[in-house]
Amino acid sequence: MRAVVQRVSRAQVTIHGEITGKIGHGLLVFLGVAKADTRTDADYLVGKILGLRVFEDPDRKMNLSLTDTHGAVLAVSQFTLYGDVRRGKRPSFDEAAPPEMARELYEYFVSKIREAGFVSIHADMALTVDAAHRSGAVALIAHPGRREQGFTYYDIDLLDKVRAEVPLDGIEVYHPYHNPDMVETYREYARKHRLLVSTGSDSHSHPGRMPIKHRAELSRELLERVGIHINI
């Protein structure tokens, strides 16, 4: 697990003008979950965060923890903490846990904060995507047809369930792990639901694997959405 912890005097989460989470004095925690994480990792992180000595004592020294100051926690799910740009410039999120696993461990993390006697307000993936939208970003599901261990395979039913909870913008239709039937299925799904289409090659972290040169036309709407215009 990875966490970015910010000491705050107040913090809140707002969606479409409505405040859905709000704390006063305490900690704002952005939490990322990796594939290899377990509840043991969550327990360790909870103890570490609650014991962080980042609040000032009467002598204005950072010597007090959340436990000492009786503050609150606002936890936000943030899978982008596992973005990897060591190879290339497009972030890879292969180390991030699949949505179901990430949600389970995230909710477990929040429950342990509450069990310790602290107010914990959490923001789930939908809130994270909404925040991304407000900053001008887009949210897509990468290689939905990948079936290897540790990856979530998204059939049509699961895509529908995710879209019902999270305002996704698109899916990665073209990918080395997608056979022609998968490509056609995901392409039709994207067309039907007016989703953005992306392409990928997963050449990162694979020595000797060269990137696949997809035609820019395939992802025209996505490219234009992020300010890249193409001429065919």
Long-range contacts (C-beta under 8 A, 24 or more apart in sequence): 1-31, 1-32, 1-33, 1-34, 1-37, 1-41, 1-42, 1-45, 1-105, 1-109, 2-31, 2-32, 2-34, 2-81, 2-82, 3-29, 3-30, 3-31, 3-32, 3-45, 3-49, 3-81, 4-29, 4-30, 4-78, 4-81, 5-29, 5-30, 5-49, 5-52, 5-54, 6-30, 7-54, 7-55, 8-74, 11-74, 12-74, 13-74, 13-76, 13-121, 13-123, 13-127, 13-131, 15-126, 15-127, 15-130, 16-130, 20-123, 20-127, 21-74, 21-121, 21-122, 21-123, 21-127, 22-74, 22-121, 23-71, 23-72, 23-73, 23-74, 23-119, 23-121, 24-71, 24-72, 25-69, 25-71, 25-72, 26-66, 26-71, 26-72, 26-73, 26-74, 26-118, 26-119, 27-52, 27-54, 27-66, 27-71, 27-72, 27-73, 27-74, 28-74, 28-76, 29-73, 29-74, 29-75, 29-76, 30-76, 30-78, 30-81, 31-75, 31-76, 31-77, 31-78, 31-81, 31-106, 31-109, 32-78, 32-79, 32-80, 32-81, 32-82, 32-96, 33-77, 33-79, 33-96, 33-97, 33-101, 33-102, 33-105, 33-106, 34-82, 34-95, 34-96, 34-97, 35-95, 35-96, 35-97, 35-98, 35-101, 35-150, 37-97, 37-101, 37-105, 38-105, 39-105, 39-108, 41-105, 42-105, 42-108, 42-109, 42-112, 43-112, 45-109, 46-109, 46-112, 46-113, 46-116, 49-73, 49-113, 50-113, 50-116, 50-118, 66-118, 71-118, 72-118, 72-119, 72-120, 72-121, 73-113, 73-118, 73-119, 73-120, 73-121, 74-120, 74-121, 74-122, 74-123, 75-106, 75-109, 75-110, 75-113, 75-120, 75-121, 75-122, 75-123, 76-122, 76-123, 76-127, 76-128, 76-131, 77-102, 77-103, 77-106, 77-122, 77-123, 77-124, 77-125, 77-127, 77-128, 78-128, 79-125, 79-128, 84-204, 84-205, 86-204, 87-203, 87-204, 87-205, 88-203, 88-204, 92-202, 92-204, 92-205, 93-142, 94-202, 94-204, 94-205, 98-150, 98-151, 98-152, 99-125, 99-152, 99-162, 100-152, 124-165, 125-165, 125-166, 126-165, 126-166, 126-167, 129-166, 129-167, 129-168, 130-167, 133-167, 138-169, 138-170, 138-196, 138-222, 138-225, 138-226, 139-166, 139-167, 139-168, 139-169, 139-170, 140-168, 140-169, 140-170, 140-171, 140-172, 140-196, 140-198, 140-222, 141-168, 141-170, 141-171, 141-172, 142-172, 142-175, 142-198, 142-200, 143-172, 143-175, 143-177, 143-178, 143-200, 143-202, 144-171, 144-172, 144-186, 145-175, 145-177, 145-178, 145-179, 145-182, 145-186, 146-175, 146-177, 147-177, 148-177, 156-185, 156-189, 159-189, 163-193, 168-195, 169-195, 169-196, 169-225, 170-195, 170-196, 170-197, 170-198, 170-222, 171-195, 171-196, 171-197, 171-198, 172-198, 172-199, 172-200, 173-197, 173-198, 173-199, 173-218, 174-198, 174-199, 174-200, 174-212, 174-214, 174-218, 175-199, 175-200, 175-201, 175-202, 176-200, 176-201, 176-202, 176-212, 177-202, 196-221, 196-222, 196-225, 197-221, 197-222, 198-222
